[in-house]
Structures are given as C-alpha cells and as structure tokens.
C-alpha cells in the first residue's frame, strides 16, 4: 500500500497535471448533470447507468453478455447487476460506516459464488483471492489486506476536504490491489467509485458510467494503471490518476437513456 493514503492524496494534488486531469473529469460530469435531456429523463439515465455499468464491469472480469444466465460467466453478470442496483441504498451508510457498506455490497455481489460465512467478510489467512484481471501484483496477506481496508475506511471518513475524484481513485485502486475478499473484489472496487461519486455529490443520481470508461480503455491499460498505483511512487501514481481521470470523463460521455 502506498504510504499514508491521505498523504498520497496531498502529494498527488500538488502535481499540476494530476489536479488538472481530475478537474477536467469533474467538469465533464458537471456538464452531464446540466444537460436538459438528462434532467428530463433522469430515471431513464439512472437505470441505463446501472445496466451498462454492470455489463461493462462484468465484462472486465471476463463475462460475456451473450453468456447463458445459468453459466458461471452469466452468473457474474447477474451479480454485477445486483451490485450496481444496491449501490444507491448504501450511499448514506458509506458516509458514516464505509466498511459496513462494503460488507453489505460484498454480500450482495458474492452471493452464490462463495460460502455463506464468507459473505461480507474479508478473506482469512488460508484463503486466496480470485484474480480475473491477472494482475502482475502479488496480493497482500489477509492481515495486510484487512489493515488496508481499515485505513481506507479512515480515509473516507476523514477526507471531506480532499477532492472527491482523488478519493474515488484511491478507493478504487486500494480495493483492486488489496483484493480483500476471496471473490468479487474487482466488481466491488468499481462499484465503490459510484459510492464516492454519489456520496460526495459529484454524481448524486449516478448518471455517469465509470465502468464504461474503464472498459473503453481496455484491460491492458487497466492492469498497467493498477500496477503503477501499486508502486506507491509519486510519478507512477500520477500516471494512474491520469488514467483514472480519463475513464471518469469517458464514463460521463457514455451516459445514455435506457432506450438507447
């Protein structure tokens, strides 16, 4: 894990290019929220965001939308859909008890994929996490992953003054690289971006589709960005945030009504 998470945000925001990139992504979301067609069909855009976000998040984990529902990959898509549908209900909990919100979301997404006693619970020392992205990053021990989750929750609770997109980027990368659960950490980490955007008032109605931006950039770029984050070094982490700002901007541009 990069040194102190709060310190990492401070260091990153001191880099002009990082700050500019995140501000540009925020501007694209703001433009989306002010569009007349979006405001006139708000519920359709929200529903579509959940549907397309789930599809693209599942695809990043290897699922195909054409896969039969009763197949393993079809069940991944169903789990992603259940997860994105649950996110709005966890926004309030996220602001006061982030770990509780993550536990609930994991219980939703991992249902049917892990044993009942594993739902909502970080992995134990004798359990290895799944790795659909095949990250070239060694997963931390279960104890270290648990510590990182605790520090992440502390960051969320104490980062009211930090830029929302910087926090979203940290939350996403920490869950993806720490892989705190035996199954579903990738799906959960991408859904957590939605939690931050809604909780911090950046995209309260969740019109944008951050998963679509990640999918558009492709899995190789995704893996490379996470590897850069995992170094904990300023320059590679700035490159991760340049990627993150780009996918957030793409996600705003990908918003569409449910009938599209």
ABEGO torsion letter per residue (X at the ends): XBBBAAAAAAAAAABAAAAAAAAAAAAAAAAAAABAAAAAAAAAAAAAAAAAAAAAAAAAAGBBAABBAABAAAAAAAAAAAAAAAAAAAAAAAAABAAAAAAAAAAAAABGABBAAABGBBBBAABBBBBAAGBABBBBBAAAAAAAAAAAAAAAAAAAABBAAAAAAAAAAAAAAAGABABGAAAAAAAAAAAAAAAAGABAAGABBAAAAAAAAEAAAAAAAAAAAAAGBAAAAAAAAAAAAAAAAAAAAABBBAAX
